[in-house]
Amino acid sequence: MADNEKQPNNQEASPLLHQPKSQPTTPPDTPEFLLGWTADGLPLGHGSVVGQPMGRAPWNSSICACLGQNDHFCSSDLEVCLLGSVAPCVLYGSNVERLGSAPGTFANHCLPYSGLYVIGNSCFGWNCLAPWFSYPSRTAIRRRFNLEGSCEALNRSCGCCGSILEDELQREQCESACDLATHVFCHVCALCQEGRELRRRLPHPGFNAQPVLVMIPPGEQTMGRQT
C-alpha cells in the first residue's frame, strides 16, 4: 500500500511524465496581417511557436554614425564610409552580394546602379535615379533581421505613428515608403548603415570556401642491398 501511494507522487514530481497539451495559439479565422511578421517578412502563423509578434530590434548603428563604432569592426566601418563617399556603386554591390550570396550578384547590381548614377548626375545634377533602384535592399535587410523601421523608431522615441503600427499590412507599406525616402534624401548614409549592419551579421560569401585537403604522394623509396 505504501508503494502504491508513493507512485502518484513520483509521477507528479517528474515534469517529463506530464507534458502540457498543445493548444492552438491563434484562432483559424485570424487574418494573416494580424499575426505579426517574422524576420523573413512572413506572418508569424508560418512556424510560430508562441503565436505572438516578435519584438523588432534596433539597427546596430544609427544612420548618422558614418564612422561606425569603436569595436573590432572599426576598420571595416571606415572602409564602408570611404566606399560610400567615393564609390557608392561598389558599396551597394557589396551589400547585395553579402545579403544574397549568389554568383554574379555584385555585377548584376553594381553595373545598373553605375548607369543610373551617371545618368542622374549628368541630366539632373545629383544622384536621383539610383536610390529608386537600391532601396529594396534596405527593406530586405530590415525584414531578414527583424529590424525596426522608421515608423517604429518614431513611435519609440516620440510616440507618434501609433495608429499606423496597429495594422501590420499598413505598417509594412509605410515602412517600405520610409525606406525609399531614406535612400532618396540620405542615400549615402543609408548605404553605409546597411553596410555596417551586414558586416556585423553576415560573413562575405568569399570567406565561406571549404578548406581543401591536399594529398602529397610519398616520395620514391629505394631498398638498399646488403653486401
LUMVO-311213 format. One record per residue (C-alpha): x, y, z. Coordinates in nm, 2 decimals, always signed. Each point is the difference from the previous one (the first is absolute). Example, Ala and Ser with C-alpha at 12.3 -4.5 7.8 and 13.67 -1.06 7.14 Angstrom:
# LUMVO-311213
+--------+--------+--------+
:     c1 :     c2 :     c3 :
+--------+--------+--------+
:  +1.23 :  -0.45 :  +0.78 :
:  +0.14 :  +0.34 :  -0.07 :
+--------+--------+--------+
# end
This chain:
# LUMVO-311213
+--------+--------+--------+
:     c1 :     c2 :     c3 :
+--------+--------+--------+
:  +0.00 :  +0.00 :  +0.00 :
:  +0.28 :  +0.24 :  +0.08 :
:  +0.16 :  -0.06 :  -0.34 :
:  -0.33 :  +0.06 :  -0.17 :
:  -0.04 :  +0.33 :  +0.18 :
:  +0.35 :  +0.12 :  -0.09 :
:  -0.04 :  -0.07 :  -0.37 :
:  -0.24 :  +0.28 :  -0.08 :
:  +0.21 :  +0.25 :  +0.19 :
:  +0.31 :  -0.10 :  -0.20 :
:  -0.19 :  +0.04 :  -0.33 :
:  -0.12 :  +0.34 :  +0.10 :
:  +0.36 :  +0.10 :  +0.10 :
:  +0.15 :  -0.09 :  -0.34 :
:  -0.07 :  +0.27 :  -0.26 :
:  +0.08 :  -0.24 :  -0.28 :
:  -0.30 :  -0.22 :  +0.07 :
:  -0.26 :  +0.27 :  -0.04 :
:  +0.05 :  +0.20 :  -0.32 :
:  -0.23 :  +0.29 :  -0.05 :
:  -0.25 :  -0.05 :  -0.27 :
:  +0.06 :  +0.21 :  -0.31 :
:  -0.26 :  +0.27 :  -0.04 :
:  -0.06 :  +0.21 :  -0.31 :
:  +0.17 :  +0.33 :  +0.04 :
:  -0.22 :  +0.19 :  -0.23 :
:  -0.35 :  -0.07 :  -0.13 :
:  -0.02 :  -0.13 :  -0.36 :
:  -0.21 :  +0.30 :  -0.11 :
:  +0.26 :  +0.26 :  +0.09 :
:  +0.13 :  +0.19 :  -0.30 :
:  +0.36 :  -0.03 :  -0.09 :
:  +0.07 :  +0.37 :  +0.04 :
:  -0.10 :  -0.02 :  +0.37 :
:  +0.25 :  -0.28 :  +0.08 :
:  +0.32 :  +0.21 :  -0.01 :
:  +0.30 :  -0.04 :  -0.22 :
:  +0.31 :  -0.22 :  +0.03 :
:  +0.35 :  +0.10 :  -0.09 :
:  -0.06 :  -0.12 :  -0.36 :
:  -0.30 :  +0.22 :  -0.04 :
:  -0.25 :  -0.29 :  +0.03 :
:  -0.30 :  -0.01 :  +0.24 :
:  +0.07 :  -0.16 :  +0.34 :
:  -0.25 :  -0.27 :  -0.08 :
:  +0.27 :  -0.16 :  -0.21 :
:  +0.19 :  -0.21 :  +0.26 :
:  -0.06 :  +0.23 :  +0.29 :
:  +0.04 :  -0.16 :  +0.34 :
:  -0.18 :  +0.24 :  +0.23 :
:  -0.22 :  +0.18 :  -0.26 :
:  +0.10 :  +0.34 :  +0.13 :
:  +0.16 :  +0.28 :  -0.21 :
:  +0.38 :  +0.00 :  +0.03 :
:  +0.16 :  +0.31 :  +0.14 :
:  +0.20 :  +0.20 :  -0.25 :
:  +0.36 :  +0.07 :  +0.07 :
:  +0.16 :  +0.34 :  -0.07 :
:  +0.27 :  +0.04 :  -0.26 :
:  +0.35 :  -0.06 :  +0.13 :
:  +0.10 :  +0.36 :  -0.08 :
:  -0.19 :  +0.31 :  -0.08 :
:  -0.03 :  +0.15 :  -0.35 :
:  +0.22 :  +0.29 :  +0.11 :
:  +0.28 :  -0.21 :  +0.14 :
:  +0.21 :  +0.02 :  -0.31 :
:  +0.33 :  -0.10 :  +0.17 :
:  -0.16 :  -0.29 :  +0.17 :
:  +0.08 :  -0.12 :  +0.35 :
:  +0.32 :  -0.06 :  +0.19 :
:  +0.00 :  -0.38 :  +0.00 :
:  +0.17 :  -0.27 :  -0.20 :
:  -0.19 :  +0.11 :  -0.31 :
:  +0.15 :  +0.35 :  +0.02 :
:  +0.23 :  -0.04 :  -0.31 :
:  -0.29 :  -0.16 :  -0.19 :
:  -0.22 :  +0.30 :  +0.09 :
:  +0.26 :  +0.24 :  -0.14 :
:  +0.01 :  -0.20 :  -0.32 :
:  -0.37 :  +0.02 :  -0.03 :
:  +0.00 :  +0.37 :  +0.05 :
:  +0.27 :  +0.04 :  -0.26 :
:  -0.18 :  -0.22 :  -0.26 :
:  -0.33 :  +0.18 :  +0.06 :
:  +0.16 :  +0.34 :  -0.05 :
:  +0.22 :  -0.08 :  -0.30 :
:  -0.16 :  -0.30 :  -0.17 :
:  -0.36 :  -0.07 :  +0.12 :
:  -0.05 :  -0.24 :  -0.29 :
:  +0.27 :  -0.23 :  +0.15 :
:  -0.15 :  +0.02 :  +0.35 :
:  -0.35 :  -0.07 :  -0.13 :
:  +0.12 :  -0.30 :  -0.20 :
:  +0.20 :  -0.13 :  +0.30 :
:  -0.31 :  +0.03 :  +0.22 :
:  -0.22 :  -0.19 :  -0.23 :
:  +0.26 :  -0.26 :  -0.06 :
:  +0.04 :  -0.06 :  +0.37 :
:  -0.38 :  -0.01 :  +0.04 :
:  -0.07 :  -0.22 :  -0.30 :
:  +0.31 :  -0.22 :  -0.02 :
:  -0.07 :  -0.10 :  -0.36 :
:  +0.24 :  -0.01 :  -0.29 :
:  +0.00 :  +0.32 :  -0.21 :
:  -0.19 :  +0.20 :  +0.26 :
:  +0.26 :  +0.27 :  +0.03 :
:  +0.02 :  +0.07 :  -0.38 :
:  -0.38 :  -0.03 :  -0.05 :
:  -0.05 :  +0.28 :  +0.26 :
:  +0.31 :  +0.21 :  -0.03 :
:  -0.01 :  +0.06 :  -0.37 :
:  -0.37 :  +0.11 :  -0.02 :
:  +0.06 :  +0.22 :  +0.30 :
:  +0.30 :  +0.16 :  -0.17 :
:  -0.20 :  +0.07 :  -0.31 :
:  -0.28 :  +0.17 :  +0.20 :
:  +0.25 :  +0.19 :  +0.20 :
:  +0.17 :  +0.14 :  -0.32 :
:  -0.34 :  +0.09 :  -0.16 :
:  -0.13 :  +0.17 :  +0.31 :
:  +0.31 :  +0.21 :  +0.05 :
:  +0.03 :  +0.09 :  -0.36 :
:  -0.37 :  +0.09 :  -0.06 :
:  -0.12 :  +0.13 :  +0.33 :
:  +0.32 :  +0.09 :  +0.18 :
:  -0.03 :  -0.24 :  +0.29 :
:  -0.05 :  -0.37 :  +0.06 :
:  -0.38 :  -0.02 :  -0.02 :
:  -0.06 :  -0.32 :  -0.19 :
:  +0.22 :  -0.26 :  +0.17 :
:  -0.18 :  +0.02 :  +0.34 :
:  -0.32 :  -0.12 :  -0.17 :
:  +0.20 :  -0.31 :  -0.11 :
:  +0.18 :  -0.06 :  +0.33 :
:  -0.26 :  +0.06 :  +0.26 :
:  -0.14 :  -0.36 :  -0.01 :
:  +0.32 :  -0.12 :  +0.16 :
:  -0.08 :  +0.20 :  +0.31 :
:  -0.34 :  -0.16 :  +0.02 :
:  +0.15 :  -0.35 :  -0.04 :
:  +0.25 :  +0.06 :  +0.28 :
:  -0.27 :  +0.13 :  +0.23 :
:  -0.22 :  -0.30 :  -0.06 :
:  +0.27 :  -0.26 :  +0.01 :
:  +0.15 :  +0.11 :  +0.34 :
:  -0.34 :  +0.13 :  +0.14 :
:  +0.13 :  +0.36 :  +0.04 :
:  -0.23 :  +0.28 :  +0.09 :
:  -0.09 :  +0.25 :  -0.27 :
:  -0.03 :  +0.38 :  +0.01 :
:  -0.36 :  +0.00 :  +0.12 :
:  +0.08 :  -0.23 :  +0.29 :
:  +0.30 :  +0.21 :  +0.09 :
:  -0.21 :  +0.31 :  +0.00 :
:  -0.26 :  -0.17 :  +0.21 :
:  +0.26 :  -0.12 :  +0.25 :
:  +0.17 :  +0.34 :  +0.03 :
:  -0.29 :  +0.25 :  -0.01 :
:  -0.32 :  -0.21 :  +0.00 :
:  -0.13 :  +0.10 :  -0.35 :
:  -0.11 :  -0.23 :  -0.28 :
:  -0.17 :  -0.23 :  +0.25 :
:  -0.32 :  -0.04 :  -0.21 :
:  +0.21 :  -0.13 :  -0.30 :
:  +0.17 :  -0.26 :  +0.21 :
:  -0.33 :  -0.17 :  +0.10 :
:  -0.06 :  -0.14 :  -0.35 :
:  +0.29 :  -0.22 :  -0.11 :
:  -0.07 :  +0.04 :  -0.37 :
:  -0.03 :  +0.37 :  +0.02 :
:  +0.32 :  +0.02 :  +0.21 :
:  +0.20 :  -0.20 :  -0.25 :
:  -0.12 :  +0.22 :  -0.28 :
:  +0.10 :  +0.31 :  +0.20 :
:  +0.34 :  -0.15 :  +0.09 :
:  +0.07 :  -0.07 :  -0.37 :
:  -0.09 :  +0.36 :  -0.09 :
:  +0.24 :  +0.11 :  +0.28 :
:  +0.27 :  -0.22 :  -0.14 :
:  -0.04 :  +0.17 :  -0.33 :
:  +0.01 :  +0.35 :  +0.15 :
:  +0.31 :  -0.09 :  +0.20 :
:  +0.18 :  -0.10 :  -0.31 :
:  -0.12 :  +0.31 :  -0.20 :
:  +0.09 :  +0.26 :  +0.27 :
:  +0.28 :  -0.17 :  +0.19 :
:  +0.13 :  -0.25 :  -0.26 :
:  +0.37 :  -0.02 :  +0.09 :
:  -0.07 :  -0.02 :  +0.37 :
:  -0.26 :  -0.27 :  -0.06 :
:  +0.24 :  -0.21 :  -0.20 :
:  +0.27 :  +0.04 :  +0.27 :
:  -0.25 :  -0.10 :  +0.28 :
:  -0.10 :  -0.31 :  -0.20 :
:  +0.36 :  -0.09 :  -0.07 :
:  +0.09 :  +0.02 :  +0.37 :
:  -0.30 :  -0.21 :  +0.10 :
:  +0.08 :  -0.27 :  -0.26 :
:  +0.37 :  -0.02 :  +0.09 :
:  -0.09 :  -0.06 :  +0.37 :
:  -0.26 :  -0.27 :  -0.09 :
:  +0.11 :  -0.18 :  -0.31 :
:  +0.34 :  -0.12 :  -0.12 :
:  +0.10 :  +0.08 :  -0.35 :
:  -0.08 :  -0.28 :  -0.25 :
:  +0.36 :  -0.02 :  -0.10 :
:  +0.09 :  -0.10 :  +0.36 :
:  -0.22 :  -0.31 :  +0.00 :
:  +0.22 :  -0.22 :  -0.21 :
:  +0.07 :  -0.34 :  +0.14 :
:  +0.36 :  -0.10 :  +0.08 :
:  +0.16 :  -0.21 :  -0.26 :
:  +0.19 :  -0.31 :  +0.11 :
:  +0.32 :  -0.04 :  -0.22 :
:  +0.12 :  -0.36 :  -0.02 :
:  +0.38 :  -0.01 :  -0.05 :
:  +0.12 :  -0.34 :  -0.14 :
:  +0.28 :  -0.16 :  +0.19 :
:  +0.35 :  +0.03 :  -0.14 :
:  +0.17 :  -0.27 :  -0.20 :
:  +0.14 :  -0.26 :  +0.23 :
:  +0.30 :  -0.22 :  -0.08 :
:  +0.11 :  -0.31 :  +0.17 :
:  +0.37 :  -0.03 :  +0.07 :
:  +0.18 :  -0.32 :  -0.08 :
:  +0.19 :  -0.18 :  +0.27 :
:  +0.35 :  -0.08 :  -0.08 :
+--------+--------+--------+
# end
